């Protein structure tokens, strides 16, 4: 069964397509009608990588043989960044278009790679969204195993666990060790486990540094590696002052709940509703879903969280250009009462004109003291469907 992705690629301009390993970048390109006749270069293929490494001008020669307007796909372009210089030459001389994929932007950014001076658009691909999966989407499955395409294709839980464990090891081997991102894997392995455990929580670089035996700057670098390899993102503290003194450190969210549980080594631990772990998983999944949809819909929303010194928190603030902001409380409960929305009520005087929404697993909407309480499906449809 083909699952249609929400990402809309450009069929008239060259582009980079970034995304973590296993998100389906190659599949998406191969299924795109405008790329069906493209010249395909796979740099994960050792023979092809060696061929272009020894003679990168081959790319120019192949482009010369193509008609105007034709496409060339270069898969995992970060494996051979010097090819981008030749891509740039081709783009300036002939109407040839490129689809360039990469699981990591780190090597491109840090290595001074030619990013084509704005001639190529940037897209990102993520694990499946609930909208993409449609009737196949199961919230409990998403919270326990994530929504990477390969995981979704497996029927048995044992196979899902095996894949996720293998995925974590492949990431360490191919993205970190072979690419020489860091030389000493031992503290980084420990960091990954701690980062998974600290998912959805405010990041304290100093505490994590003590736990891993490295300095805080190294921990910051480790987190940046996760960002650059598309395994997660920061949620910054809200930057608008309110009457209450605020916390300023960011939170960090891993990009997929299955990978998070694999890195934390909790794949064999049941995820049970009405527990704090389940609540954290639901919050993480929902914020990741918003992050993905923001990119796919190109809405240019800005996300942040707000927590005061006395631990009054708003899980997510969405600032929408030209529209009022939305303050979201994310609750995994199936029944909601005033206790669940008390934080939003407390912040109502500080955000005049804002919308206040509690996202939950209820089945029917309700309103509590001006707070809209809605099922998560309706919340996503409202936020990203135009309202």
ROKOL-963242 format. One record per residue (C-alpha): residue number from 1; x, y, z. Coordinates in steps of 0.5 Angstrom, whole numbers. Layout:
BEGIN
<n: NUM | xx: X | yy: Y | zz: Z>
...
END
This chain:
BEGIN
<n: 1 | xx: 0 | yy: 0 | zz: 0>
<n: 2 | xx: 3 | yy: 7 | zz: -2>
<n: 3 | xx: 3 | yy: 12 | zz: 3>
<n: 4 | xx: 2 | yy: 19 | zz: 0>
<n: 5 | xx: 7 | yy: 24 | zz: 4>
<n: 6 | xx: 5 | yy: 31 | zz: 5>
<n: 7 | xx: 12 | yy: 34 | zz: 3>
<n: 8 | xx: 11 | yy: 38 | zz: -4>
<n: 9 | xx: 17 | yy: 38 | zz: -7>
<n: 10 | xx: 19 | yy: 43 | zz: -13>
<n: 11 | xx: 18 | yy: 40 | zz: -20>
<n: 12 | xx: 21 | yy: 46 | zz: -23>
<n: 13 | xx: 28 | yy: 48 | zz: -19>
<n: 14 | xx: 33 | yy: 44 | zz: -16>
<n: 15 | xx: 33 | yy: 42 | zz: -8>
<n: 16 | xx: 36 | yy: 39 | zz: -2>
<n: 17 | xx: 32 | yy: 34 | zz: 1>
<n: 18 | xx: 34 | yy: 33 | zz: 8>
<n: 19 | xx: 32 | yy: 27 | zz: 13>
<n: 20 | xx: 34 | yy: 22 | zz: 18>
<n: 21 | xx: 36 | yy: 15 | zz: 16>
<n: 22 | xx: 30 | yy: 11 | zz: 14>
<n: 23 | xx: 25 | yy: 17 | zz: 13>
<n: 24 | xx: 24 | yy: 15 | zz: 6>
<n: 25 | xx: 27 | yy: 20 | zz: 2>
<n: 26 | xx: 30 | yy: 15 | zz: -3>
<n: 27 | xx: 23 | yy: 12 | zz: -4>
<n: 28 | xx: 19 | yy: 19 | zz: -4>
<n: 29 | xx: 24 | yy: 21 | zz: -10>
<n: 30 | xx: 23 | yy: 15 | zz: -14>
<n: 31 | xx: 15 | yy: 16 | zz: -13>
<n: 32 | xx: 16 | yy: 23 | zz: -16>
<n: 33 | xx: 13 | yy: 23 | zz: -23>
<n: 34 | xx: 17 | yy: 28 | zz: -25>
<n: 35 | xx: 24 | yy: 24 | zz: -23>
<n: 36 | xx: 22 | yy: 18 | zz: -26>
<n: 37 | xx: 27 | yy: 19 | zz: -32>
<n: 38 | xx: 32 | yy: 22 | zz: -28>
<n: 39 | xx: 40 | yy: 20 | zz: -28>
<n: 40 | xx: 40 | yy: 17 | zz: -21>
<n: 41 | xx: 47 | yy: 17 | zz: -17>
<n: 42 | xx: 47 | yy: 13 | zz: -10>
<n: 43 | xx: 53 | yy: 15 | zz: -6>
<n: 44 | xx: 51 | yy: 10 | zz: -1>
<n: 45 | xx: 54 | yy: 5 | zz: -6>
<n: 46 | xx: 61 | yy: 4 | zz: -5>
<n: 47 | xx: 63 | yy: 3 | zz: -13>
<n: 48 | xx: 59 | yy: 9 | zz: -15>
<n: 49 | xx: 62 | yy: 13 | zz: -9>
<n: 50 | xx: 69 | yy: 11 | zz: -11>
<n: 51 | xx: 68 | yy: 12 | zz: -18>
<n: 52 | xx: 66 | yy: 20 | zz: -17>
<n: 53 | xx: 71 | yy: 21 | zz: -12>
<n: 54 | xx: 76 | yy: 19 | zz: -17>
<n: 55 | xx: 73 | yy: 23 | zz: -22>
<n: 56 | xx: 68 | yy: 28 | zz: -20>
<n: 57 | xx: 68 | yy: 31 | zz: -27>
<n: 58 | xx: 64 | yy: 25 | zz: -30>
<n: 59 | xx: 58 | yy: 29 | zz: -27>
<n: 60 | xx: 59 | yy: 34 | zz: -32>
<n: 61 | xx: 60 | yy: 30 | zz: -37>
<n: 62 | xx: 54 | yy: 26 | zz: -36>
<n: 63 | xx: 50 | yy: 33 | zz: -35>
<n: 64 | xx: 52 | yy: 35 | zz: -42>
<n: 65 | xx: 49 | yy: 28 | zz: -45>
<n: 66 | xx: 42 | yy: 30 | zz: -42>
<n: 67 | xx: 37 | yy: 35 | zz: -45>
<n: 68 | xx: 35 | yy: 41 | zz: -42>
<n: 69 | xx: 30 | yy: 41 | zz: -36>
<n: 70 | xx: 32 | yy: 34 | zz: -34>
<n: 71 | xx: 34 | yy: 32 | zz: -27>
<n: 72 | xx: 40 | yy: 28 | zz: -24>
<n: 73 | xx: 39 | yy: 25 | zz: -17>
<n: 74 | xx: 45 | yy: 25 | zz: -12>
<n: 75 | xx: 43 | yy: 20 | zz: -6>
<n: 76 | xx: 47 | yy: 22 | zz: 1>
<n: 77 | xx: 51 | yy: 28 | zz: -2>
<n: 78 | xx: 54 | yy: 29 | zz: 4>
<n: 79 | xx: 58 | yy: 23 | zz: 3>
<n: 80 | xx: 62 | yy: 27 | zz: -3>
<n: 81 | xx: 61 | yy: 34 | zz: -2>
<n: 82 | xx: 66 | yy: 36 | zz: -7>
<n: 83 | xx: 61 | yy: 34 | zz: -12>
<n: 84 | xx: 57 | yy: 40 | zz: -10>
<n: 85 | xx: 62 | yy: 44 | zz: -14>
<n: 86 | xx: 61 | yy: 41 | zz: -20>
<n: 87 | xx: 53 | yy: 41 | zz: -19>
<n: 88 | xx: 54 | yy: 49 | zz: -18>
<n: 89 | xx: 58 | yy: 49 | zz: -25>
<n: 90 | xx: 53 | yy: 45 | zz: -29>
<n: 91 | xx: 47 | yy: 50 | zz: -26>
<n: 92 | xx: 50 | yy: 56 | zz: -28>
<n: 93 | xx: 51 | yy: 53 | zz: -35>
<n: 94 | xx: 45 | yy: 49 | zz: -37>
<n: 95 | xx: 38 | yy: 48 | zz: -35>
<n: 96 | xx: 39 | yy: 41 | zz: -31>
<n: 97 | xx: 36 | yy: 40 | zz: -24>
<n: 98 | xx: 38 | yy: 37 | zz: -18>
<n: 99 | xx: 35 | yy: 33 | zz: -13>
<n: 100 | xx: 40 | yy: 32 | zz: -7>
<n: 101 | xx: 39 | yy: 28 | zz: -1>
<n: 102 | xx: 42 | yy: 28 | zz: 5>
<n: 103 | xx: 41 | yy: 25 | zz: 12>
<n: 104 | xx: 46 | yy: 30 | zz: 15>
<n: 105 | xx: 47 | yy: 37 | zz: 14>
<n: 106 | xx: 53 | yy: 37 | zz: 19>
<n: 107 | xx: 58 | yy: 35 | zz: 14>
<n: 108 | xx: 56 | yy: 40 | zz: 9>
<n: 109 | xx: 55 | yy: 46 | zz: 14>
<n: 110 | xx: 62 | yy: 45 | zz: 18>
<n: 111 | xx: 66 | yy: 43 | zz: 12>
<n: 112 | xx: 65 | yy: 49 | zz: 8>
<n: 113 | xx: 61 | yy: 45 | zz: 2>
<n: 114 | xx: 58 | yy: 49 | zz: -4>
<n: 115 | xx: 51 | yy: 50 | zz: -2>
<n: 116 | xx: 49 | yy: 53 | zz: -9>
<n: 117 | xx: 48 | yy: 60 | zz: -7>
<n: 118 | xx: 41 | yy: 59 | zz: -6>
<n: 119 | xx: 40 | yy: 56 | zz: -13>
<n: 120 | xx: 37 | yy: 50 | zz: -9>
<n: 121 | xx: 31 | yy: 50 | zz: -5>
<n: 122 | xx: 31 | yy: 46 | zz: 2>
<n: 123 | xx: 26 | yy: 41 | zz: 4>
<n: 124 | xx: 26 | yy: 36 | zz: 10>
<n: 125 | xx: 23 | yy: 29 | zz: 11>
<n: 126 | xx: 20 | yy: 26 | zz: 17>
<n: 127 | xx: 17 | yy: 20 | zz: 20>
<n: 128 | xx: 10 | yy: 19 | zz: 18>
<n: 129 | xx: 5 | yy: 24 | zz: 20>
<n: 130 | xx: -2 | yy: 22 | zz: 23>
<n: 131 | xx: -5 | yy: 25 | zz: 17>
<n: 132 | xx: -1 | yy: 21 | zz: 12>
<n: 133 | xx: -2 | yy: 14 | zz: 15>
<n: 134 | xx: -10 | yy: 16 | zz: 16>
<n: 135 | xx: -14 | yy: 10 | zz: 18>
<n: 136 | xx: -7 | yy: 6 | zz: 19>
<n: 137 | xx: -5 | yy: 11 | zz: 24>
<n: 138 | xx: -5 | yy: 8 | zz: 31>
<n: 139 | xx: -3 | yy: 13 | zz: 37>
<n: 140 | xx: -1 | yy: 7 | zz: 42>
<n: 141 | xx: 3 | yy: 4 | zz: 36>
<n: 142 | xx: 6 | yy: 11 | zz: 35>
<n: 143 | xx: 8 | yy: 13 | zz: 42>
<n: 144 | xx: 11 | yy: 6 | zz: 43>
<n: 145 | xx: 15 | yy: 5 | zz: 36>
<n: 146 | xx: 15 | yy: 11 | zz: 33>
<n: 147 | xx: 13 | yy: 12 | zz: 25>
<n: 148 | xx: 19 | yy: 11 | zz: 21>
<n: 149 | xx: 17 | yy: 7 | zz: 15>
<n: 150 | xx: 20 | yy: 1 | zz: 16>
<n: 151 | xx: 17 | yy: 0 | zz: 23>
<n: 152 | xx: 10 | yy: 2 | zz: 21>
<n: 153 | xx: 11 | yy: -4 | zz: 15>
<n: 154 | xx: 13 | yy: -9 | zz: 21>
<n: 155 | xx: 7 | yy: -13 | zz: 24>
<n: 156 | xx: 10 | yy: -16 | zz: 30>
<n: 157 | xx: 13 | yy: -12 | zz: 36>
<n: 158 | xx: 19 | yy: -16 | zz: 36>
<n: 159 | xx: 21 | yy: -14 | zz: 29>
<n: 160 | xx: 19 | yy: -7 | zz: 31>
<n: 161 | xx: 24 | yy: -8 | zz: 37>
<n: 162 | xx: 30 | yy: -11 | zz: 33>
<n: 163 | xx: 29 | yy: -6 | zz: 27>
<n: 164 | xx: 30 | yy: 0 | zz: 32>
<n: 165 | xx: 36 | yy: -3 | zz: 36>
<n: 166 | xx: 39 | yy: -4 | zz: 29>
<n: 167 | xx: 37 | yy: 3 | zz: 27>
<n: 168 | xx: 41 | yy: 6 | zz: 33>
<n: 169 | xx: 47 | yy: 2 | zz: 32>
<n: 170 | xx: 47 | yy: 4 | zz: 25>
<n: 171 | xx: 47 | yy: 11 | zz: 27>
<n: 172 | xx: 53 | yy: 11 | zz: 31>
<n: 173 | xx: 57 | yy: 7 | zz: 26>
<n: 174 | xx: 55 | yy: 10 | zz: 20>
<n: 175 | xx: 53 | yy: 17 | zz: 22>
<n: 176 | xx: 58 | yy: 18 | zz: 27>
<n: 177 | xx: 64 | yy: 14 | zz: 27>
<n: 178 | xx: 65 | yy: 13 | zz: 20>
<n: 179 | xx: 64 | yy: 20 | zz: 18>
<n: 180 | xx: 69 | yy: 22 | zz: 24>
<n: 181 | xx: 64 | yy: 27 | zz: 27>
<n: 182 | xx: 67 | yy: 25 | zz: 34>
<n: 183 | xx: 73 | yy: 20 | zz: 35>
<n: 184 | xx: 71 | yy: 18 | zz: 42>
<n: 185 | xx: 64 | yy: 14 | zz: 42>
<n: 186 | xx: 64 | yy: 12 | zz: 49>
<n: 187 | xx: 61 | yy: 19 | zz: 52>
<n: 188 | xx: 57 | yy: 20 | zz: 46>
<n: 189 | xx: 54 | yy: 13 | zz: 47>
<n: 190 | xx: 52 | yy: 15 | zz: 55>
<n: 191 | xx: 50 | yy: 22 | zz: 52>
<n: 192 | xx: 45 | yy: 19 | zz: 48>
<n: 193 | xx: 42 | yy: 15 | zz: 53>
<n: 194 | xx: 41 | yy: 21 | zz: 58>
<n: 195 | xx: 39 | yy: 25 | zz: 52>
<n: 196 | xx: 33 | yy: 20 | zz: 51>
<n: 197 | xx: 32 | yy: 20 | zz: 58>
<n: 198 | xx: 31 | yy: 28 | zz: 59>
<n: 199 | xx: 27 | yy: 28 | zz: 52>
<n: 200 | xx: 21 | yy: 34 | zz: 53>
<n: 201 | xx: 25 | yy: 36 | zz: 59>
<n: 202 | xx: 29 | yy: 43 | zz: 60>
<n: 203 | xx: 36 | yy: 42 | zz: 58>
<n: 204 | xx: 42 | yy: 43 | zz: 63>
<n: 205 | xx: 48 | yy: 42 | zz: 60>
<n: 206 | xx: 52 | yy: 42 | zz: 66>
<n: 207 | xx: 49 | yy: 37 | zz: 69>
<n: 208 | xx: 49 | yy: 32 | zz: 63>
<n: 209 | xx: 57 | yy: 34 | zz: 63>
<n: 210 | xx: 58 | yy: 31 | zz: 70>
<n: 211 | xx: 54 | yy: 25 | zz: 68>
<n: 212 | xx: 58 | yy: 24 | zz: 62>
<n: 213 | xx: 65 | yy: 26 | zz: 64>
<n: 214 | xx: 66 | yy: 31 | zz: 59>
<n: 215 | xx: 65 | yy: 39 | zz: 59>
<n: 216 | xx: 59 | yy: 43 | zz: 58>
<n: 217 | xx: 61 | yy: 45 | zz: 51>
<n: 218 | xx: 62 | yy: 38 | zz: 49>
<n: 219 | xx: 55 | yy: 37 | zz: 51>
<n: 220 | xx: 52 | yy: 43 | zz: 47>
<n: 221 | xx: 56 | yy: 40 | zz: 41>
<n: 222 | xx: 53 | yy: 33 | zz: 42>
<n: 223 | xx: 46 | yy: 36 | zz: 42>
<n: 224 | xx: 48 | yy: 40 | zz: 36>
<n: 225 | xx: 50 | yy: 33 | zz: 32>
<n: 226 | xx: 43 | yy: 31 | zz: 34>
<n: 227 | xx: 40 | yy: 37 | zz: 30>
<n: 228 | xx: 45 | yy: 36 | zz: 24>
<n: 229 | xx: 43 | yy: 29 | zz: 23>
<n: 230 | xx: 36 | yy: 31 | zz: 24>
<n: 231 | xx: 35 | yy: 26 | zz: 30>
<n: 232 | xx: 32 | yy: 32 | zz: 34>
<n: 233 | xx: 31 | yy: 39 | zz: 35>
<n: 234 | xx: 31 | yy: 45 | zz: 41>
<n: 235 | xx: 24 | yy: 48 | zz: 43>
<n: 236 | xx: 27 | yy: 55 | zz: 46>
<n: 237 | xx: 24 | yy: 58 | zz: 52>
<n: 238 | xx: 19 | yy: 64 | zz: 50>
<n: 239 | xx: 22 | yy: 70 | zz: 49>
<n: 240 | xx: 17 | yy: 75 | zz: 51>
<n: 241 | xx: 17 | yy: 77 | zz: 58>
<n: 242 | xx: 11 | yy: 76 | zz: 62>
<n: 243 | xx: 10 | yy: 79 | zz: 69>
<n: 244 | xx: 13 | yy: 72 | zz: 72>
<n: 245 | xx: 20 | yy: 71 | zz: 72>
<n: 246 | xx: 21 | yy: 66 | zz: 66>
<n: 247 | xx: 26 | yy: 60 | zz: 65>
<n: 248 | xx: 31 | yy: 61 | zz: 59>
<n: 249 | xx: 34 | yy: 54 | zz: 58>
<n: 250 | xx: 31 | yy: 50 | zz: 52>
<n: 251 | xx: 28 | yy: 43 | zz: 52>
<n: 252 | xx: 30 | yy: 38 | zz: 47>
<n: 253 | xx: 26 | yy: 33 | zz: 43>
<n: 254 | xx: 28 | yy: 27 | zz: 39>
<n: 255 | xx: 25 | yy: 26 | zz: 32>
<n: 256 | xx: 21 | yy: 19 | zz: 34>
<n: 257 | xx: 19 | yy: 16 | zz: 40>
<n: 258 | xx: 21 | yy: 9 | zz: 37>
<n: 259 | xx: 28 | yy: 11 | zz: 37>
<n: 260 | xx: 28 | yy: 15 | zz: 43>
<n: 261 | xx: 26 | yy: 9 | zz: 47>
<n: 262 | xx: 31 | yy: 5 | zz: 43>
<n: 263 | xx: 36 | yy: 10 | zz: 45>
<n: 264 | xx: 34 | yy: 10 | zz: 53>
<n: 265 | xx: 33 | yy: 2 | zz: 52>
<n: 266 | xx: 26 | yy: 2 | zz: 54>
<n: 267 | xx: 23 | yy: -2 | zz: 48>
<n: 268 | xx: 21 | yy: -8 | zz: 53>
<n: 269 | xx: 18 | yy: -3 | zz: 58>
<n: 270 | xx: 10 | yy: -3 | zz: 57>
<n: 271 | xx: 8 | yy: 4 | zz: 56>
<n: 272 | xx: 2 | yy: 5 | zz: 60>
<n: 273 | xx: -4 | yy: 10 | zz: 60>
<n: 274 | xx: -4 | yy: 15 | zz: 66>
<n: 275 | xx: 3 | yy: 14 | zz: 68>
<n: 276 | xx: 8 | yy: 20 | zz: 67>
<n: 277 | xx: 12 | yy: 16 | zz: 62>
<n: 278 | xx: 6 | yy: 16 | zz: 58>
<n: 279 | xx: 4 | yy: 23 | zz: 59>
<n: 280 | xx: 11 | yy: 25 | zz: 56>
<n: 281 | xx: 11 | yy: 21 | zz: 50>
<n: 282 | xx: 4 | yy: 24 | zz: 48>
<n: 283 | xx: 7 | yy: 31 | zz: 49>
<n: 284 | xx: 13 | yy: 29 | zz: 45>
<n: 285 | xx: 9 | yy: 26 | zz: 40>
<n: 286 | xx: 4 | yy: 32 | zz: 39>
<n: 287 | xx: 10 | yy: 37 | zz: 39>
<n: 288 | xx: 14 | yy: 33 | zz: 34>
<n: 289 | xx: 7 | yy: 32 | zz: 30>
<n: 290 | xx: 7 | yy: 40 | zz: 30>
<n: 291 | xx: 14 | yy: 41 | zz: 28>
<n: 292 | xx: 13 | yy: 36 | zz: 22>
<n: 293 | xx: 7 | yy: 40 | zz: 19>
<n: 294 | xx: 10 | yy: 46 | zz: 20>
<n: 295 | xx: 15 | yy: 45 | zz: 15>
<n: 296 | xx: 11 | yy: 41 | zz: 10>
<n: 297 | xx: 5 | yy: 46 | zz: 10>
<n: 298 | xx: 11 | yy: 52 | zz: 10>
<n: 299 | xx: 7 | yy: 56 | zz: 15>
<n: 300 | xx: 13 | yy: 59 | zz: 18>
<n: 301 | xx: 10 | yy: 58 | zz: 25>
<n: 302 | xx: 15 | yy: 59 | zz: 31>
<n: 303 | xx: 15 | yy: 55 | zz: 37>
<n: 304 | xx: 17 | yy: 56 | zz: 44>
<n: 305 | xx: 15 | yy: 54 | zz: 51>
<n: 306 | xx: 14 | yy: 58 | zz: 58>
<n: 307 | xx: 16 | yy: 56 | zz: 65>
<n: 308 | xx: 16 | yy: 61 | zz: 71>
<n: 309 | xx: 21 | yy: 60 | zz: 76>
<n: 310 | xx: 15 | yy: 57 | zz: 81>
<n: 311 | xx: 14 | yy: 52 | zz: 75>
<n: 312 | xx: 8 | yy: 54 | zz: 72>
<n: 313 | xx: 8 | yy: 52 | zz: 65>
<n: 314 | xx: 5 | yy: 52 | zz: 58>
<n: 315 | xx: 7 | yy: 46 | zz: 54>
<n: 316 | xx: 7 | yy: 50 | zz: 47>
<n: 317 | xx: 6 | yy: 57 | zz: 45>
<n: 318 | xx: 5 | yy: 57 | zz: 37>
<n: 319 | xx: 6 | yy: 64 | zz: 34>
<n: 320 | xx: 3 | yy: 65 | zz: 27>
<n: 321 | xx: 5 | yy: 71 | zz: 23>
<n: 322 | xx: -1 | yy: 76 | zz: 22>
<n: 323 | xx: -5 | yy: 72 | zz: 27>
<n: 324 | xx: -6 | yy: 71 | zz: 34>
<n: 325 | xx: -2 | yy: 66 | zz: 38>
<n: 326 | xx: -4 | yy: 60 | zz: 41>
<n: 327 | xx: -2 | yy: 57 | zz: 48>
<n: 328 | xx: -3 | yy: 50 | zz: 48>
<n: 329 | xx: -3 | yy: 45 | zz: 54>
<n: 330 | xx: -2 | yy: 38 | zz: 52>
<n: 331 | xx: -5 | yy: 32 | zz: 56>
<n: 332 | xx: -6 | yy: 25 | zz: 55>
<n: 333 | xx: -12 | yy: 24 | zz: 59>
<n: 334 | xx: -19 | yy: 22 | zz: 57>
<n: 335 | xx: -22 | yy: 26 | zz: 61>
<n: 336 | xx: -21 | yy: 33 | zz: 63>
<n: 337 | xx: -23 | yy: 38 | zz: 68>
<n: 338 | xx: -21 | yy: 45 | zz: 71>
<n: 339 | xx: -15 | yy: 42 | zz: 74>
<n: 340 | xx: -12 | yy: 40 | zz: 67>
<n: 341 | xx: -12 | yy: 47 | zz: 65>
<n: 342 | xx: -10 | yy: 51 | zz: 71>
<n: 343 | xx: -4 | yy: 54 | zz: 68>
<n: 344 | xx: -7 | yy: 56 | zz: 62>
<n: 345 | xx: -12 | yy: 60 | zz: 66>
<n: 346 | xx: -7 | yy: 63 | zz: 70>
<n: 347 | xx: -3 | yy: 66 | zz: 64>
<n: 348 | xx: -10 | yy: 69 | zz: 61>
<n: 349 | xx: -8 | yy: 76 | zz: 63>
<n: 350 | xx: -1 | yy: 76 | zz: 60>
<n: 351 | xx: -3 | yy: 74 | zz: 53>
<n: 352 | xx: -9 | yy: 78 | zz: 51>
<n: 353 | xx: -12 | yy: 76 | zz: 45>
<n: 354 | xx: -9 | yy: 69 | zz: 45>
<n: 355 | xx: -12 | yy: 63 | zz: 44>
<n: 356 | xx: -12 | yy: 58 | zz: 49>
<n: 357 | xx: -13 | yy: 50 | zz: 48>
<n: 358 | xx: -12 | yy: 44 | zz: 52>
<n: 359 | xx: -10 | yy: 38 | zz: 47>
<n: 360 | xx: -12 | yy: 31 | zz: 50>
<n: 361 | xx: -15 | yy: 24 | zz: 48>
<n: 362 | xx: -22 | yy: 26 | zz: 49>
<n: 363 | xx: -27 | yy: 25 | zz: 44>
<n: 364 | xx: -31 | yy: 31 | zz: 44>
<n: 365 | xx: -30 | yy: 38 | zz: 45>
<n: 366 | xx: -31 | yy: 42 | zz: 51>
<n: 367 | xx: -30 | yy: 49 | zz: 54>
<n: 368 | xx: -27 | yy: 50 | zz: 61>
<n: 369 | xx: -27 | yy: 58 | zz: 63>
<n: 370 | xx: -25 | yy: 60 | zz: 56>
<n: 371 | xx: -20 | yy: 54 | zz: 55>
<n: 372 | xx: -22 | yy: 50 | zz: 49>
<n: 373 | xx: -21 | yy: 43 | zz: 50>
<n: 374 | xx: -21 | yy: 39 | zz: 44>
<n: 375 | xx: -19 | yy: 32 | zz: 41>
<n: 376 | xx: -12 | yy: 32 | zz: 39>
<n: 377 | xx: -14 | yy: 30 | zz: 32>
<n: 378 | xx: -18 | yy: 37 | zz: 32>
<n: 379 | xx: -13 | yy: 41 | zz: 34>
<n: 380 | xx: -8 | yy: 39 | zz: 29>
<n: 381 | xx: -13 | yy: 40 | zz: 24>
<n: 382 | xx: -15 | yy: 47 | zz: 27>
<n: 383 | xx: -8 | yy: 49 | zz: 27>
<n: 384 | xx: -5 | yy: 47 | zz: 21>
<n: 385 | xx: -12 | yy: 47 | zz: 17>
<n: 386 | xx: -13 | yy: 54 | zz: 17>
<n: 387 | xx: -18 | yy: 55 | zz: 23>
END
